[in-house]
Amino acid sequence: MRVVIPEDYQRVVQSLECFQLLDGFEVRVYHDHASDLEVLVERFADADALVLTRERTRIDAELLARLPNLKLISQTGRVGPHLDLQACRERGVTVAEGTGSPIAAAELTWALILNARRQLREAMNGLYAGRWQVNLGQRLYGQTLGIWGYGKIGQRLARYARAFDMRVLVWGSEASRQTAVADGHEAAQTREAFFEQADVLSLHLRLVPATRYCVGAADLARMKPDALLVNTSRAELIAPGALLEALDRGRPGQAALDVFEQEPILQTDHPLLAHPRILCTPHLGYVEKHSYEAYFGEAFANVRKFLKNQSAEIDRDPAAN
């Protein structure tokens, strides 16, 4: 069985312990980003299975139509909008979905909050440039952390905030707000109050039609002039251009981003990277060793399971005897 793994940016997949699950398979790994249809067709043409790293590679109907050998897409983590499930069904391509973990994403979110609030990047850049104490950051103690989306990541973030003596204010569905209150936190009375009261506001929503561009210019304009907006979920939760415009108008005062509408970003003059009050990381929320072992381990196990089930079906087929 031929297995292709695209977009292993860090060249680490083959060094994972779980890679042993693919012993006996013909495996080909690519380390760069490719979006051109012809390039993808050339790379995937003989693949029986693709193992996708989250949402890095888009698989649509046009591409699937040119991959006659493809039988399986084994997804690390949850299936997202990068994958045309209807086209997969029509082409008879099985999609195996993995599970996710909130730990790495929550830790990365908290690291961004601490870094942005204390302005560590600027301080460290100054130090390495031969300057001492170039700025003045803020503490988290006593500030209000606004969490939109009180799922597994949001709940873990709230526990971190409690350890830092922060007030936690939650917005989202009625069920999530009730859960937050039951956990000893506060539910915002209105969406407007949520944006107005948060000193640090972090988005933790899945990208679905109902949440696409759910944060608009009017929401951002309600934020405090020194507030921090954090997005480690999906870039498309914020209306196009709204964040840059809001920062230029002075509300909020800072942003920290781990996700972007077009990834990867390779141009150093990108408006988000160039903005002096935005801290950016290259979509690192799930990118750490334990998460990779879990994500790829499950994806590779699903490849083996698929081959085993396929072999069992052949053995049961009278035409094969």
C-alpha positions as MATLAB code, in Angstrom:
seq = 'MRVVIPEDYQRVVQSLECFQLLDGFEVRVYHDHASDLEVLVERFADADALVLTRERTRIDAELLARLPNLKLISQTGRVGPHLDLQACRERGVTVAEGTGSPIAAAELTWALILNARRQLREAMNGLYAGRWQVNLGQRLYGQTLGIWGYGKIGQRLARYARAFDMRVLVWGSEASRQTAVADGHEAAQTREAFFEQADVLSLHLRLVPATRYCVGAADLARMKPDALLVNTSRAELIAPGALLEALDRGRPGQAALDVFEQEPILQTDHPLLAHPRILCTPHLGYVEKHSYEAYFGEAFANVRKFLKNQSAEIDRDPAAN';
ca = [
       0.000    0.000    0.000;
       1.413    3.379   -1.039;
       1.084    6.090    1.593;
       1.867    9.761    0.927;
       2.345   12.303    3.723;
       2.406   15.904    2.456;
       3.618   19.093    4.148;
       5.834   17.753    6.917;
       7.336   21.222    7.348;
       9.701   20.385   10.210;
      10.890   17.047    8.764;
       9.893   15.262   11.957;
       7.220   12.736   10.980;
       9.687    9.972   10.150;
      11.444   10.495   13.493;
       8.267    9.920   15.520;
       7.997    6.661   17.460;
       4.578    6.035   15.918;
       6.078    6.041   12.409;
       6.912    2.381   13.059;
       3.207    1.679   12.497;
       3.877    2.190    8.790;
       6.590   -0.488    8.638;
       5.958   -2.569    5.537;
       4.192    0.260    3.679;
       5.657    2.213    0.800;
       5.799    5.717    2.288;
       6.664    9.004    0.600;
       6.939   12.237    2.599;
       6.990   15.825    1.287;
       8.303   18.691    3.359;
       7.196   21.795    1.465;
       3.861   23.504    0.897;
       2.154   22.821   -2.436;
      -1.194   24.160   -3.597;
      -0.820   23.970   -7.383;
      -3.182   21.325   -8.772;
      -0.671   19.827  -11.179;
       1.971   19.498   -8.480;
      -0.479   17.779   -6.133;
      -1.664   15.410   -8.869;
       1.932   14.459   -9.635;
       2.695   13.831   -5.948;
      -0.493   11.935   -5.134;
      -1.132   10.111   -8.445;
      -0.077    6.642   -7.232;
      -1.148    7.035   -3.608;
      -3.508    4.518   -2.062;
      -3.684    6.592    1.116;
      -2.961   10.165    2.156;
      -2.108   11.093    5.730;
      -2.925   14.774    6.176;
      -1.467   17.063    8.815;
      -4.501   18.914   10.092;
      -5.665   21.421    7.441;
      -2.424   22.073    5.585;
      -3.450   20.359    2.347;
      -6.734   21.119    0.587;
      -8.414   18.109   -1.040;
     -11.275   19.152   -3.327;
     -13.383   17.526   -6.045;
     -11.099   18.646   -8.876;
      -8.068   17.026   -7.270;
      -9.908   13.852   -6.263;
     -11.115   13.337   -9.835;
      -7.502   12.930  -10.899;
      -6.494   10.468   -8.181;
      -7.964    7.149   -9.359;
      -5.862    5.034   -6.979;
      -6.806    6.901   -3.817;
      -8.795    4.795   -1.354;
      -8.189    6.420    2.025;
      -7.582    9.833    3.565;
      -6.384    9.437    7.139;
      -6.776   12.778    8.872;
      -4.700   13.835   11.859;
      -7.185   15.484   14.197;
     -10.667   16.503   13.185;
     -11.848   16.917    9.615;
     -12.079   20.566    8.603;
     -13.157   22.693    5.651;
     -10.007   21.731    3.731;
     -11.616   18.402    2.885;
     -14.556   18.007    0.476;
     -16.396   15.139    2.162;
     -19.141   14.995   -0.455;
     -16.569   14.589   -3.230;
     -14.861   11.855   -1.196;
     -18.149    9.972   -0.889;
     -18.818   10.298   -4.610;
     -15.339    8.987   -5.465;
     -15.552    6.138   -2.931;
     -12.669    7.503   -0.850;
     -12.860    6.560    2.828;
     -12.066    9.342    5.304;
     -10.716    8.345    8.725;
     -10.965   11.135   11.276;
      -8.743   11.450   14.304;
      -9.364   12.994   17.684;
      -7.907   16.149   19.157;
      -6.350   17.239   22.433;
      -6.864   20.606   24.132;
      -3.596   20.624   26.049;
      -1.061   21.897   23.510;
      -3.417   24.514   22.090;
      -4.313   25.830   25.535;
      -0.651   26.008   26.561;
       0.263   27.863   23.368;
      -2.606   30.294   23.932;
      -1.405   31.021   27.448;
       2.163   31.463   26.220;
       0.938   34.062   23.725;
      -1.069   35.855   26.407;
       1.932   36.059   28.741;
       4.301   37.034   25.946;
       2.036   39.752   24.577;
       1.035   41.172   27.956;
       4.624   41.383   29.214;
       5.852   42.399   25.723;
       8.619   39.810   25.870;
       9.402   39.813   22.167;
      10.278   43.508   22.192;
      12.268   43.185   25.420;
      14.232   40.187   24.140;
      14.909   41.817   20.772;
      16.249   44.846   22.633;
      18.492   42.703   24.807;
      19.945   40.816   21.850;
      20.510   44.134   20.104;
      22.550   45.441   23.011;
      19.833   47.457   24.808;
      18.590   46.944   28.362;
      14.912   47.172   29.448;
      13.329   48.896   26.453;
       9.622   48.679   27.407;
       7.024   48.185   30.127;
       4.548   45.302   30.090;
       1.435   44.466   32.117;
       0.659   41.792   34.676;
      -2.314   39.443   34.360;
      -3.263   39.535   38.041;
      -6.638   41.213   38.512;
      -7.410   41.470   34.800;
     -10.463   39.969   33.092;
      -9.980   37.087   30.673;
     -12.821   36.837   28.181;
     -13.289   33.391   26.649;
     -15.593   32.958   23.664;
     -16.219   29.238   23.433;
     -16.138   27.300   26.687;
     -15.192   23.891   25.320;
     -12.198   21.770   26.306;
      -9.634   24.435   25.404;
     -11.656   27.280   26.892;
     -12.166   25.369   30.128;
      -8.470   24.613   30.458;
      -7.647   28.258   29.775;
     -10.054   29.301   32.518;
      -8.194   27.093   34.990;
      -4.910   28.747   34.024;
      -6.519   32.162   34.529;
      -7.740   31.193   37.993;
      -4.165   30.283   38.952;
      -3.137   33.800   37.910;
      -5.950   35.398   39.946;
      -7.805   36.630   36.900;
     -11.539   37.118   36.558;
     -12.975   34.813   33.860;
     -15.863   36.038   31.714;
     -17.431   33.638   29.204;
     -19.500   34.185   26.092;
     -20.942   31.560   23.770;
     -23.917   29.260   23.661;
     -26.350   29.154   26.552;
     -25.043   25.721   27.483;
     -21.414   26.864   27.592;
     -22.290   29.907   29.692;
     -24.203   27.733   32.144;
     -21.220   25.387   32.396;
     -18.922   28.335   33.059;
     -21.144   29.551   35.880;
     -21.269   26.050   37.340;
     -17.454   26.060   37.293;
     -17.396   29.247   39.331;
     -16.818   31.747   36.527;
     -19.018   34.500   35.102;
     -21.175   34.510   31.991;
     -21.395   37.817   30.166;
     -24.881   39.302   30.179;
     -24.589   40.386   26.552;
     -22.190   40.070   23.656;
     -21.556   43.814   23.874;
     -20.631   43.582   27.556;
     -18.286   40.697   26.814;
     -16.206   42.746   24.371;
     -16.350   45.854   26.548;
     -15.197   44.216   29.795;
     -12.429   41.858   28.677;
      -8.819   42.907   29.190;
      -7.699   39.775   27.344;
     -10.191   38.181   24.934;
      -9.473   34.730   23.522;
     -11.444   32.976   20.762;
     -12.053   29.234   21.041;
     -14.705   28.364   18.468;
     -14.818   25.759   15.723;
     -15.051   27.194   12.229;
     -18.520   26.373   10.880;
     -20.852   28.458    8.699;
     -22.433   30.014   11.799;
     -19.072   31.168   13.228;
     -17.354   32.328   10.044;
     -16.615   36.062   10.400;
     -18.562   36.137   13.667;
     -16.248   38.817   15.067;
     -16.725   42.096   13.214;
     -15.619   45.696   13.331;
     -18.413   46.672   15.736;
     -17.273   44.032   18.249;
     -13.633   45.100   18.120;
     -14.554   48.767   18.443;
     -16.063   48.007   21.863;
     -12.805   46.655   23.274;
     -10.614   48.634   25.660;
      -7.725   50.654   24.169;
      -5.214   48.470   26.047;
      -7.055   45.156   25.562;
      -5.469   42.099   23.944;
      -7.281   39.941   21.369;
      -5.970   36.383   21.019;
      -6.887   33.988   18.215;
      -5.442   30.482   18.207;
      -8.562   28.875   16.707;
      -9.260   29.936   13.114;
      -8.469   33.161   11.295;
     -11.844   33.131    9.573;
     -13.628   33.769   12.859;
     -12.713   37.443   12.336;
     -14.119   39.417    9.401;
     -11.506   40.093    6.675;
      -9.487   43.210    7.383;
     -11.408   44.006   10.568;
      -8.535   43.367   12.974;
      -5.948   45.512   11.205;
      -8.436   48.347   10.869;
      -9.433   48.063   14.534;
      -5.830   48.103   15.746;
      -5.096   51.167   13.629;
      -8.110   52.870   15.240;
      -6.829   51.992   18.713;
      -9.292   49.337   19.901;
      -8.049   46.811   20.870;
      -4.491   47.787   21.701;
      -2.840   44.431   20.919;
      -3.421   41.144   19.156;
      -1.748   37.740   19.303;
      -2.360   35.347   16.416;
      -1.452   31.739   15.684;
      -3.772   31.306   12.676;
      -4.058   33.024    9.308;
      -6.441   32.903    6.353;
      -3.663   31.822    4.000;
      -1.046   29.439    5.382;
       1.878   29.172    5.368;
       2.916   32.841    5.401;
       6.357   33.100    3.836;
       6.572   36.809    3.019;
       8.199   38.848    5.774;
       6.312   42.008    4.808;
       2.868   40.478    5.388;
       0.628   43.152    6.997;
      -0.037   41.050   10.095;
       3.638   40.243   10.625;
       4.665   43.844   10.022;
       2.187   45.400   12.449;
       3.967   46.624   15.611;
       1.148   45.582   17.964;
       0.529   42.056   16.680;
       2.414   39.042   18.012;
       2.391   36.171   15.503;
       3.325   32.497   15.701;
       3.218   30.043   12.744;
       0.172   27.925   13.717;
       1.912   26.120   16.555;
      -1.170   25.285   18.623;
      -0.908   21.530   18.034;
       2.753   21.436   17.008;
       4.615   19.718   19.834;
       5.994   16.210   20.276;
       3.312   14.606   22.431;
       0.527   15.943   20.228;
       2.294   14.771   17.082;
       2.749   11.287   18.511;
      -0.959   11.169   19.373;
      -2.231   12.708   16.124;
      -0.024   10.736   13.751;
      -0.185    7.586   15.850;
      -3.961    7.531   15.444;
      -3.737    8.399   11.746;
      -1.194    5.649   11.054;
      -3.236    3.141   13.074;
      -6.243    4.027   10.923;
      -4.194    3.236    7.796;
      -3.349   -0.201    9.170;
      -6.952   -0.770   10.255;
      -8.218    0.177    6.804;
      -5.829   -2.242    5.087;
      -6.807   -5.025    7.500;
     -10.525   -4.450    6.889;
      -9.965   -4.280    3.149;
      -8.055   -7.574    3.214;
     -10.827   -9.195    5.244;
     -13.417   -8.084    2.684;
     -11.360   -9.589   -0.151;
     -11.043  -12.887    1.757;
     -14.844  -12.981    2.140;
     -15.427  -12.279   -1.556;
     -16.262  -15.565   -3.422;
     -14.919  -14.021   -6.602;
     -11.481  -13.944   -5.023;
     -11.415  -17.778   -4.662;
];
